Amino acid sequence: TQLGSRRLQDFVRDLLAAVPVVRTRHPATRFVITGGDPPPDVAALAAGLGNAVTFAGWVRGEEKLALLQEAALLALPSYAEGVPIAVLEAMACGRVVLASNAGGIRDIITHGETGFMLDIHDLPRLGEAALELLDAGARVRDEIGRNARRHVKTHHSPETEVAQLLSLYRGVLEKRRA
């Protein structure tokens, strides 16, 4: 999905609204938003926040890994999702994910244990939730990150995903034969 889509524009706006809230107590915090180029109105909102926000464009490979390793947390205030790869990648890197409870996200994050979730209708509280995580300190975030990494390794490794997919296909084939 591109950053220009309507849905992404909306949750980027929610993220940008959280920036001043977070920076009240953590003024050095930077927000790096990945994906395509922002539409002009979103870029204008971000410009008003000075150097707090960077649009990194599409990132892959080592660049993505470096961003995840530097991050204190990954925020995904989405309104509709399947199982977002960005969430799984952040969890695999041992990062805390702060996300809305949209779609498949609630199937991979256990609130307070492997990440943090906000109700879709509570996204205006995103800044406050980010503050809670930042104020909790690195030790708490590291523990949640370890739990997240363990969860992804156990339930979402390539081997596990392939085995589940093969099982699904076998079940479908058996039903067709019957």
FENFENNOR-V313363 format. One record per residue. PHI is phi in whole degrees, -180 to 180 (NA if undefined). Layout:
BEGIN
{{PHI} {PHI}}
END
This chain:
BEGIN
{{NA} {-95} {-60} {-77} {-67} {-58} {-61} {-67} {-58} {-64} {-77} {-69} {-61} {-61} {-65} {-64} {-66} {-78} {-56} {-62} {-63} {-65} {-73} {-63} {-109} {-131} {-64} {-89} {-63} {-114} {-114} {-111} {-108} {-104} {122} {-70} {-70} {-73} {-65} {-54} {-69} {-71} {-61} {-66} {-60} {-66} {-60} {-69} {-101} {65} {-83} {-72} {-124} {-128} {-99} {-90} {71} {-76} {-123} {-141} {52} {-61} {-64} {-65} {-59} {-62} {-63} {-65} {-69} {-80} {-73} {-79} {-163} {-113} {-107} {-137} {-85} {-93} {-100} {-154} {-149} {-90} {-114} {-70} {-60} {-58} {-67} {-62} {-65} {-64} {-63} {-62} {-85} {78} {-100} {-74} {-109} {-112} {-138} {-78} {-88} {-81} {49} {-72} {-60} {-68} {-85} {-114} {-115} {-103} {-56} {84} {-110} {-116} {164} {-131} {-126} {-116} {-64} {-52} {-82} {-109} {-62} {-59} {-87} {-56} {-61} {-64} {-65} {-63} {-60} {-57} {-68} {-69} {-67} {-64} {95} {-63} {-61} {-67} {-62} {-64} {-65} {-64} {-61} {-63} {-61} {-63} {-61} {-62} {-62} {-65} {-62} {-77} {-107} {-135} {-68} {-55} {-63} {-65} {-64} {-64} {-61} {-67} {-66} {-61} {-63} {-61} {-61} {-61} {-62} {-65} {-63} {-63} {-66} {-66} {-72} {-76}}
END
